[in-house]
Amino acid sequence: VDLYRDDLCRLMVSTDASIFRVNPACVVYPRNTEDVCRVVAFAGANGMTVHCRGAGSGLCGSALGSGIVLDFTKYMNRLVGIDPDKKIFECQPGFRFGELNAVLRGKGLFFPPDPSSGEYASFGGMYGTNASGAHSVKYGNVADYIIDAQIVLASGRVITLSDISSTPFNELPENLGGLFKLYEKHAEIIEKSYPDVRHNVAGYNLRKLVQNNRLHLEKLFSGSEGTLGIVTRLKFRLADRPLHNSLVVAFFSNIVDSARAVQMILPMAPSGIEVMDKSILEFAGKNSPGDKIPGNIDNVLLIEFDSRHRDQCVSQARSAMALLEREKLTTNFHLAVSNEEKKRFWAIRKAAVPLLYKIKGEKKILALIEDAAVPTDRLVEYFNGIYGILRRHNVDFVVYGHIAKGLMHTRPLLNLKDPSDIRLLEILADEVFDLVLGIGGSISGEHGDGRLRRAYIRLQYPEIYPFFRETKRLLDTNNILNPAIKTIDDPGRSWDTLRYGRNYRSRDPVKKHLLWPEGFVNEIERCHGCTKCTTVTTATRMCPVYKFTRDEAASPKAKANILRALISGAVDDRALFGRAFQQVIDNCIACGSCYHECPSNVNIPKMAMEARARYVKQFGTPLASRLVTGLELAGRTTRKISPAITRVMNSGVIRKTGEMLTGISARRRFDPPARRCLAERTGMREGRGDMEVLYFAGCYASYIRPEIGEAAIRVLTGMDMTVHTPKQHCCALPMLSKGMVPQARAAIAKNLAAWGHLLDRVDHIVVTCSSCGLALMKEWAYAARGPLVKKVADKVIHISRLVNNHDCRIKPGSSPLRVSYHSPCHLKVQPEPDSSVKMLSRIKGVRVEHLDSHCCGMAGSWGMYAANYDLSTRIGSDLIDKVRASDPQVTVTDCPTCRMQLEQLGAGTVRHPIEILSDSLALL
């Protein structure tokens, strides 16, 4: 078992996707059920509490606590087994829904409950909250699919649900026997005390607890949020995936007509109906102007039907449209036919929260009243009521969610640093939940109660709330399992543990090394903890280090958490210079994927650069950093003695000595400089075309592989362009990534001095190195300001993109070739990231397989260090497996260090895409 008690490790799990922060006593990463039992025994013996944590994507704060946090995602994250024929699978609690989807791809099966956080949500958390999703109106919740579970009780006893349900009453353990008697005695009042809504996870589900004289705990533990037992293994059933679906997109002028439409369409058995209000549509229009979203509307419904038969889907969709028109609810609707179109509209719905988290300013969308579920025949009352409440308090809000289930994710915009908005939390919750309960609804439909709604459970269940307390007492006598989540003695405590609250103060350091136009503190505080950055599938590129370690300290959000602690005074200023802090920061490899894919676009790589810069300012630049950022200097000074350099670099003794002195791995082999650099092979101006471009070659194409630069110039001049290749210097990205900000500024200044005069003359600045492109396009602005920096950013273009934009200027020859292409991380975050694949595909005879893998593992200079070598090659192993499976004649990538990794891991011949295109031109 891994146990951590230091401040930073505790801070990293002190938040989740909720508005709360609770610092635990320690965090434990168990490896098996026996570890969990030992932790529970220790907690019981020492009067400590235990809090289970999965992905940390919950919105209610139920994964937070002041005792021992048990995090299952690092080790207990395996798929134990899957039987497609029997349609079942078994997993550990840290296994993620997205991972299951990847396994099921192509098998014709699926797990129907699909929460919006599903790509990164863990099954332990999904079972603990009885999660559901957009299609649960037809397919049900997680609890509807549970077959069995292994659970550690507070007593340390390990049970399985199937064993309990097959045990006669008189043979049950005393506490479970007491639960049996509780239900038998009060069954009538229990069964009638729950609201008549299908989706309700408030309180404990005591319904049908005893069936056929046996105790059935499956649905009691589902939705119990870790308060009754700790799940260590789960078995679920799967379902046949429908082969076809249809989607009606209907636009409405008011929410009341939408609610009426839902009520009329529900008897047609849709697989889902989602609503999005005007604010979301406005954001979607800005981000996807090509989508068919008319103006002057209030909301849109996405109405989906699915079936194993295509004609049935389409028929149901047309019937729904006819109904809308006949009832005069709207005539503004659209049947999405193609898969691409359907995916685009669903993508808008799935991106609802990510889009809204980008709202500027201190007011943010909050989870507070977002999980209320009401009977669908009372939707009109609900909308009239909640709109009235929020408008009366002058609170802006957004509405989206599962309207077919009567479950609206209404999110108010509040500033939790403002005392008046903090007071509104309780006022809004009181008034909205009074409305919800008054029309027969539930305060929690699918997200859970947690710290957010625990104070209101008693109001929803006044008659059976004592039975909830007795259930907790029977299963957790000493109240050690996630206490005060489902049963609480002091409801007023709910707002005492806000992440930002009355006592929160932040300090913006006066001296910052990088430029922060919107504020350094603001950047840190933009992270709302959604946990998307811990996605471990290929659905996202981020974060390669986390994906292969599952270590919370490697997650992008960990950097935001510890930096927030620093600026708020939760840790001492000197912590920044400590080894533990820097290890967390050093887990950032500056690939940029998290910033690009983060819902709030939190710039974690830039924050890591700032932290490194302060460390370097305090202690100086390490020797290894000077070496890995000195490629330009090495290229200029050693290329004439390249053979001697090669002999030295091939010496195992020299490399091992170098590792001891610098930390650079002896197992890494570095290409020596070419004897003749690019400047010695080409002129500063080539071609006489009507379009002028400046070629920024970068250090690699200038000094190590100048043949890339020659190929680029050959292609550009072949496109009738005038190519300027002036004297140039390092792009500064290596210095920035190492916190060497003064050196980066110097490199930027030298470049602008050398070729800034050409900026008004050239149409584009062309790059062949994806990292150089990122530096000029974006990261120069981190360290320098002024019109020239902006002009450079506006004119930079990757060479493949330029070729594609002007394909009429070039006609490639025929070049029969099997090519496997790896897309570098730094190209993925630039415009048109697949431009090289598109360019290669235009060459007659070239068959391109886009490997579509994650990071290669080299990550600039990160993979060069001995401390990172093993992890670097482990990250790259997946890519190499794909290369070998594709059996190419040539592997192709745009990034020098990706090329280095591919070559050293055995990918065979590796070249730049522009070299392939250049070769085809030579065949004409």
N, C-alpha and C positions, 0 to 999 in steps of 0.2 A: 504494500500500500504506500502511496505517496502522500505525505502530510506536510503542509506548509503553514507556518504561523507568522511569517514576516509580514510587515505592513503592506507591501506592494501586492503580494499574492492574495491577501485578504481583500484589498481594494478592488482587485480585478473581478471578483465575484460578488461585489457589494451592490451591483446594479443588474437589472435585466431590461426588458423593453418597457417597463412601467415607469411611473413618475417617482418611484421610491429609491432610497439608498439605505442599506443596512449593512454595517461592517460586521462580518462574522468573527468568531474567535479563531477559527482556522478553516482550511479547506483540505479535504481528503479526496484523493482519486482512487477508489477501490478497484481491484482487479478481478474480484470474484465475490460470490455470495458470502463466503467465509469472512472476507474483509468487512463486509457490511455488518455481519453479526458481531464482529469484534468492536466495530465503531459504536453500534447500538448498546452493547454491554458496557463499554467505557462511558458513554454518555449517561446511561442510567446510574452507574456507580458514582459518577461525579456531578450529578445534577445539571448536566448540560443538555441542550436541545440539538436535534438533528434536522437538517433541511435538505431535501433532495433537489438536485439541479440537473436538468437536461441541457438543451441548447441555450436556455436563458432567453427564449423569445416570447415568454408570457407577458401579457399586458397588465397583470394585476398584482405583481410583486409576490406571488406565492413561492417563488424559488429563493427568496431572501430570508435571512434570519441571523440572529446574534450568536448562534451556537456553532455547531459543526456543519459546514456545507459539504454535502456528498455530491461530487460531480461525476456523472457516469459517462461523459462523452470521450474521455481520454482513453480508457481501457475497456470498459464494459459496453462496447459499441459494435458487437459482431452480429451478423446474421447467422444464427445457429444452424438453421436448415430451412429448406423450402421444398415442397412437394407439389409441383404443378398439377399432377393428376388428381390429387386429393384437394387441391386448391387451399392449401394451408402454408403458413410460414411461422417460424419461431425465431425470436431475436432477444438480444439484451436491451436494457432500457435506453442506452445511448445510441442505438442504431437509428438512422434518420430516414424519414419518409422519402426524401429524394434518392437515397441509396437504394431503397426498395424499388422505386420506379425504374431506376437504371437496370436493376436485375430483371425486372419483369418485361422490359422492352422486347417486343417481338413474340411474347408468349401468349398474348390474347387474354391476359388477366390484369386486374387492377385492384387496388385497395380503395374503395369508394370515398370514404371521408377525406376531403382534400382541403385542409386549412390553407389560407393564403401564405402562411409561413412554412408550408409543408416541405419545401426544398431543403430547409435546414432544421426543421423541428424534429425532435427525437420522439420515439414511440413511448418512452416512459412518460414524457411530458404530455403527449397526446392522450394517453390513457388516463393520466392523472387529472386532466381537465375535461375528459370526455369530449375531445375536439370534434368539430365538424367543418363544413365548408360550403362552397357555392352549390354543390349538388346533393346536399344532405336532405333536401325536401323530398327527394325520391329515394335516396340510398341510406339515409340514417347517419348516426354518429358512430364514433369509435367503439362505444360499448356494445353496439349491435353486432360487432364482428369479433369480439373476444371469445376465445375458446377456453383458454386456461392461462394462469399466471402463477409464478412463484413469488411469494411475498414473505418478507422478514417482518414479524410483528415487534412491537415495542418490548416484549418480554424476551426477545431473542429467538423465539420459536420460528422455524421456517415451515410455511404451509404452502400447499398448492390448492387453487380453487376447486379443481376437480376432485381432490381428496376430500375436501370439506363437504362438497355437494353429494358425495356418495357415502358419507358417514352418518349413521343413525343418530338422532338427537341425544340419546342417553350416552353416547360414546364421545360426544364433542368435548373439547377442553372447556373448563368452567366459564371462561369469558365469552366464548362463542355460544355456549349453551345459554348464557344470560342474554345474548343478542337474540337468539331464537325465541326465548320467552318474552322478551320485550315486544317483538313483532306479533307473536301470537296473542298477547294480551291487548294490544292496541291496533290490530290490523285494520279495523274498520275506519278509525279516525285517520290513520296513516294514509290509507289509499285515497281518501277523499280530500286530503289537505294540500295536494299539489295542484298548481294551476293547469288549466286545460290548454296547454301549449306543448307541441311536440318537442321543442328544443328548450330545455331547462336544466341547467347544471348548478343552480343555486342550492346551497345546503348539502345534505346527504340524501342520496336516493335510497330510501328504505322500502320502496314499493317492491312487491313480489319477493321479499327477502326470504320467505319460506314458501316452497312449492313442493307438493307431494311429500310433506313431512321431512323435507331436507332443507338445509340452509344454503342459499345461493348468494354468494358474495360478489359475483362478477360486476354487477352494476353499482353496488355500494362502493367498492374500491375505485371504480371508474368515476372520475369527477371529485374524488376525495382530496386531491391536491397534496398527497403525501402526508396527510394528517392521521391516517389509521394504520398504515403499514408502508413498507418500502419494497417496491416491485423490483425484482432482479432478473426476471425472465418472463416473456410474454409469448402467447401463441394466438394467432389470428386466422380467420378464414379470409379467402380472397373471392372475387367475383369475376364472371366473364365480362370482358370489356366490350361495350357496345361498338358495333362496327361503323355506325353512321350517326351523324347528328345534324341538326338544322338550327339556324339562329335567326330570330326575328329581332331587329333593332327598331324599337318604337320610341318616338319622341313625344313629350307631353308639355303642355303649357302650365300645368300645375300638378302638385303632388297628390291632390285628392283624386284626380282622374286616374293617376297611376295606381293608387291603392285600389280603386274600383276595378280597374283592368285586371289586377292580380287576382282578386276574388273571383272574377269570372273565368279566368284562364286555368286556375288550379284544378278544376275537375277534369281538364284535358291531360293531366299527369305530366307536366313539364319536368325535365330533369333539373332545371334551375331557372330562377328569375332573379336577376340582379338589378339594382337601381343605382344610378349615379346622378348627383345633382349638378346644378349649373356650374358651381365653382370647379368641380373636377373636369367638366367638359371644356371649360375655358382653358384650363391648364393643358388638357389633351390637345386642344386646337393649336396652342402655341408650340407644343412639342411634336405634333404630327399633323401639319397643315393639310396633308393629302386625305385625311380621313373624312368620311361623309357625315359631318356634324353640322346641321343647319343652325342658323342664329335664332335669337328670340325664343329660346325654349327654356323650360325650367328643369327638366330632368329627362333621363332616358332609361328605358327598361331593356335589358338583354334577356330574351325569352328563348330558352333552349329546349329542344326535344331530342332524345336519342333513342336508338333502336338498333336491332341487328338487321333491319331492312330499310334501305334508303327511302323508298317510296312512302313508307309510313311516316318517317321524319318530316319529309317535305309536305305531306298531306296535313299533318298536325300543325305545321307552321302556317300553311295557307288558311287553315280553319281559324287559327288565332288571329291572323290579320283580318279575316272577314268579320270576326266577332268585334274587333276594335272599331272597324268602320261602321258596322251595323248599329253598335251602341253609341256611336258618335263620341267616342272617347278621344280618338285621334285618327287622322288620315295620313299622318306623317310617319310612315314606317318603311322598313327596308328588309328584304330577305337576303341575308348574306349567303352566298352560294358556294364560292370557292373556299378551300381550306385556308388559303392565305388571308382572305377577307375575314373569315371567322376568327382566326388567330389574332388578327389585328384589333378587332373589337374587344376580344377577351383580354388582350394585352393592356388595353386602356383600363379595364376594370382592375386587373391585377396590379397595375401601376398606380392605382388611386392613392394609396398611402405614400408610396415613394414620391409621387408628384407633390403631394400636400406637405410633406416634410421639407420641401424646398422653399416654402413660403418665407420671405424675408421678414426680419424683425424679431422682437422678443416674444411675441405671442405665437404659440405653437399649438398644433392640434393635439388634444389630450384624450387618452382613454380614461373615461369616468362613467359616463352614462351610455357608452357605445355598445353595450352588450344586451340591452333590454330586448326582450322578446314578448310580443303580444299576440293574441288571437288574430288571425288574418281578417276576420270579419269586424275587427275593431280598429283596423289600421287608420281609417279616416279620423276617428277620435284621437288616436295616438298622435298623428301628424298635427292636427289642429292644436292639440294640447302642448306638445313639445316645442312647436314653432312659437306658440304664444309665450311660453316660459322663457325661452332664450331671447326672444325679441324684447320682452319686458325688462330683462336685465341687460339689454344692449350688448349681448354677446354674439359675435360672429360664429358661424358654425358651418360644417359640411355634413352632407348625408350621403351614404352609400351603403351597400350591403345586401343581405339575403332577404329581400322583401317577400319572397315566396314563403319564407319560414316565419314571417312577422318579426324578423330580426334586423333592425336598422342600426348600422354603425354611425350613430350621430356623434360627431366629434366637435366640441366647442374649442375655440381658440382663446387660450388664456396665457398669461405671463406668470409663471410660478415664482418669480422674484418680486412680484408686486403684491404687497399685503392685501390689497382689496381683491385681487383675483384669487389669492389663496382662500380668503373668506368665502368667495363664490363657490369654491369646490363643494363645501357642505351644503350651501343653500341650493345649488343646482341639483345635487344628488337627492336632497330631501324632497324637492318639489317634483322632479322627474320620476323618482321611484314611487312617490305617492300617486302620481298619474298612472304609472304602469300597473301597480298593484290594484288600483281602483278599477281598471278595465280587464282584470283577470290575467295579467301577464307575469313575467318573471324578470327579476333584476339582472340575472345572468343566463344568457342563452347558450353560449359556447366557449367563452374565454375563461370562465371560472370566477370565483369570488375574490380570493387572495386578500391582500391588505386593502384593496380598493373598495370592495363591497361587503366586507365581513360584518360591518356594523348594521347592515340592513337585512341580514338573513332572518333575524328574529321578527322583523316586521312582515316578511313574506310568509313565515310559518309560525304564527303566534301560538297555535295549539300544540304543534309537535316539536317546537324548538327544544323543550326539555328532553325529548327523546334523542335529539342530536347530541346533546350534552352527555346523555347516558351512554350513547354509542361510543363517543370519544372516551369516556371513562372506562368502559368495558375493554376496549381494544388498546388503550394507551393510558393506563392507570396513573402514571407519573407525569403525563402531559409533556413528553419529550419530543414527540414527532410533530414538527411544524406547528407549534401551538399558536393560538390566537389567529388562526386563519379562518376556520369554519365556526368556531365557538369562541366568543370573546367576552370578557367581563366588563371591559371599559371601552365602549364604542367610540368615545371621544379621542382615543389614541390613534385613530386611523390616519390623521394628517401630521403625526409627529415625526415621520421618517421620510419626508419628501427629499428627493435628490437636490432640488432647489427649494428653498423655503425661507421662512422669516429670518433665519440666522445665516443664510448663505452669503458669503462675500467672496469676490474674486479680485485678484491683483494682476493687473496687466504690466508685465515688466517694462520698465522705461527703455532699456537698451535691448532691442531685438536685432538679431543678425540678418534676418531675411525681411523682406517687405510684406506687410500684411494689410492690404487696402481695406479689408472689412474687419480687421482686428484679430489679434492672436487669440484672445480669450473667446471671442465669438466663434472662431473656427473650432476650438476644442469643445465648446458647449453645443455645437451642432450635432454631435453624436448623440442619438437618442437610444442607443443600445438595442436596436432591432435584431441584431445577431446575424444578419444576412452575410456578413463578412466571414462567418464560420462555415459557409457552405462547403461541403467536401466532394461534391460531384462536379462534373464538367459543365453543369448548368451555368456556372460562373467561372471566371479565370482566377479570381481571388480565393484565398490567399495561399500560395504554394507552400509556404513554410507551415502554416496551420494545417493544411490538408494532410500533410505527411507526418505531423507530430501530434495533432489533436491537443496541443498544449495551449491553455488559455493565454499564456504569456506571449504566444506567437500570433494571436488574433489581432487584427487591426484595432478593434475596439479597446483592447487592453492598453494601447498607447494613449488613446483618448482618456481612458479612466485614470491612468496614473498622472497624466498631465493636468487633468481637472483637479486631482487631489493636490497637485503642486500649487496651482494658481489659487486654490481655495484655502490653502493652509492646512489641509488634512494631513499632509506630510511636510517635514522640514525642507526648506530650500536646498539644504545640502544633500538631500536624497538624490537630486539630479546627478550628482557626481559619484554616487555609489555604484558598485559593480552590478547590483541587482537591477537598478533602474536602467543602466546602460545595456544590460543583457536583453531587457524587454525591447528597448529601442533598436538594438542591433538585429532583432528578429525581422525588422522591416527591411526588405531587399530593394525597395524603391521601384518595384515593377510598375506601379501606378494603377494596377487592376482594381484595388479597393476603392480608390478615389473615383474611378470611372464607373464602377458598378454600384457604389454606395447609394442608397435612396436619398440621403441628404447631401451627397457629394462632399463628404468630409475629407479634407486633404491630409490624410494620415502620413503619406510620404514626406510632405513638406514639413509637418510637425516634427517628424523624426529628424529631418535635416536641421531644424532649429535646435532641437535638443543636442544633437551631435556637435553643432557649431558652438554651443555654450561649453560643452565638455572640452573641445579643442582649444577654445579661448582660455580655459582654466589650466589645462595641462599640456598644451602643445600638440602638434600633429605627430601621431605615431609614425615610425619608420615605414611600416607596411603601407600606410595610406600614401606616403610620399612616393613609394615605389609604384603602386598600382595606378597612381594618377600621373605618372611620369612618362607615359608612352611617347608623347611628342618629343620630349627631351632625348629619350633613348633612341628614337628613330633618327633624329637629327645628328646625334653624336657618334653612334656606333655602327651605322649601316655599312661603312667602308671596311669594317673589320668583322663583317657578318659571319664568315666561316669560323673565325676564332671564337666568336660569341656562341655559335652553335655547339662547338666542342665543349665549351665550358658548361653550357646549359644541359648538355647530355650527360654530364658527370653526376652520378648518384651521390657522391660524397659532397659535391658542391651544393646540390639541391637540398640535401639533408641539413647541411650546415646553414643554408639560407633559411630553411624552415625554423631551425632553432633560433636564429637571430631575428627573423621578421614575422614568423607565423604563416608565411606563404607555403602552401603544401608542396612537399617534395614530389608528390604524385602528379602534380600538374606539369604539363609540358607546354612551353611557350614558344611560339613561332619567332624566330629571329627576324630583324628588319631585312627587307630586300636591299640588295647592294645599290640599286638605282631607285630612288624614290619617284613618286608620280611627277613631281615638278621637273625632274630630269628627263622624263619620258615624253612629256607633252608641253606645249606652249601655254602661256598665260591666257591666250585667246586662240580659239580654234573655230573654224567655220565662218561663213559669211551669210548666215540666214537672216530672215526678216524678224524673227523672234530672238531676243537676247535673254540668256539665263546665266546665273552665277552658280557654279558647281562648288558646293561645300563638301569636300571629299571626306573629311574626318581623318583622324590619326591612322586608322587601320588601312583605309584605301590609299592613304598618302605614303605610309612607310612600311607596312607589313605585307599587304596584298595590293600593290599598285595596279595589278591587272584588272581589279574591279573598277578603279577609276578610269583606266583606259577604255574599258568596255562601256562605261557610262558616257564618256565623251564621244565614243564612236557612235552610239545610239543617238545621242542628242544632235550631233552634227548631221547624222543621217536623216534626222527629222527636219533638216533645214533650219537649224537654230545656231546662233552664235553663242559659243560657250566660253565664259570667263572663268578661269581657275586661278584666282589671285593667291598671293601669299596668305596663308591662314594658320590659325592656331587651334589648340584643343577646344572643343565645344563647351567645356566647363562643367558638363554633367558629372564626370567622375569626381571633381572637387566638391561640387554641391552635395553629392551623395555621402561624402565623407565629412561633411561639416566644415570644409575648408573654404569658407565664404570669401575671405579676402583674395585668395588665389583664384577663385572663380570669377570674381569681379575683374581681376587683372586680365584674365583670359578673354573675357567679354570685351573689355576695353581695347585690348590688342587686336582682336578681330575687327571691331568697328573701325579702328584706326587704319587697318590694312585694306579693308574693302568696303567700308561704309559709303565711300564716294560713289560706288556703283549702284547703290540701292535705287536711286531715281531712274537709272538707265535700264535696269533689267526688269523683265516681266516676272521672273520667279527666282527663288533660291532653291536649287535642286539638291536633295540629299539622297545618298544611297544607304547610309547607316540609320537605322530606325531610332537609335538613341540620340544621335546628333540631331535628327529631326525633332525629337521631343524637346531637346534642350533649347534649340532656336525658336521653336514654335511656342513653347510654354515656360520653360524653367529659367530662361534668362530673366524673365519678369519677376522671378522670386528674389533676384539679387540686384537688379539694375532697373532703372526707370528712364523714361525719355522717349522722344519721338522715333529715334532710330531703332530702339528695342521693339517698339510697337510695329514699325515698318518691317523689320525682319520677320516677326511673328506672322504678319499678314501675308508675306511673300513665300514662306517656306512651303515646299511641296515634296513629297516622296516621289522618286523618279518613276515608279510604276504607275502612280496616279497620274502623273504628267503624261506618260505615254498613252494611257487609256483615254485621257481627255482630248488628246490630239492624234487618235489612231489613224486618221485619214492621212497623216504625214508620213506614215511608215508602213511598209509591207514586208512582214517577216518571211523568210524562206521556209522551206520544209526541213524539219529536224526530228526524225523518228527517235523518241526518247521517252523512257518511263521516269517520271519525276515525283518525288515525295516532298511536299512543301510544309515547312514548320513556320508558323506565324509568331514572330517575337512579341513579347509582352508590350514593349514600347511602341510597336506598330499598331497593336490592338487598340490602343487608346488614342489613336490619331484618326482623322477623317478617312473614310473608305479603307478600313483595315485589310480588306481582302483584295486590294488592288493588284498585288503581285500574282495572286492566283488567276485573276482575270487576265492579266497581261500574258502570263505563260500559256493560258488556255487559247489565246489567239494564234499561237504558233502552230502551224500545220504539222501534225505528226507527234506533237508533244502530248502525252497523257499525264495529267496532273492529279495526284491524290493529295487532297488537303487533309493533313493529319489531324487538325483541329484538336490538338492536345493542350495541356496546360503549360506552365513555365518549363523550360528545359532544365532548370535547376542551377544554371551557372549564375544568373542574375548579376550581370556585370562582374564586379570583382569579388562579390560575396562568396561564390563557390571556389575561389582561388585559395581561400584560407584553410589551413589544416583543420581548424576546429569545425569547419562547415563541410569539409570534403565528402564525408560519408553521406550526410543528409543531401547534399547537392547531387550526388550520383544516384541516390535513391529516388529523388524527385525526377531526375532525368530518365530513369529506367523505363517508365511507362512510355515515354516518347520513343526511346530506342526500340522497344517491343513493337510499336506501331510501324516504325521504319522498316524493321526486319520483316514484318508481316506483309508490308506492301511491296517488298522486293524491288526497290527502284534501281535504276542505273546511276542516278544522281540524286542526292538529297539537297534541297535548296532552302536557304533562309536568308533574311536581309540583315541579320545581326551578327557582328563579329564574335561576340562571346558565346552566342548560341552555336555558331559554327565550330568554335573551339570545343564546346561540350560535346556536340554531335561527333566530331572527329575522334575525340578521345574515348568516347563510349562505344565506338565501333560502327558508326553509320556509313563508313566507306567514304567515297568522294562527296565532298560538300562544296557547293558553289553558291554564288549570289544570283538571284533571278535575272539581273541585268546581263550577267555573263552568258546565260542561256539565250537571251534575246539577241545579244551581240553576235554570238556564234551563228545563229540562224540567218542573220543579215549577211554574214560572210559567205553563206552558201548560195546566195543569189547570183 
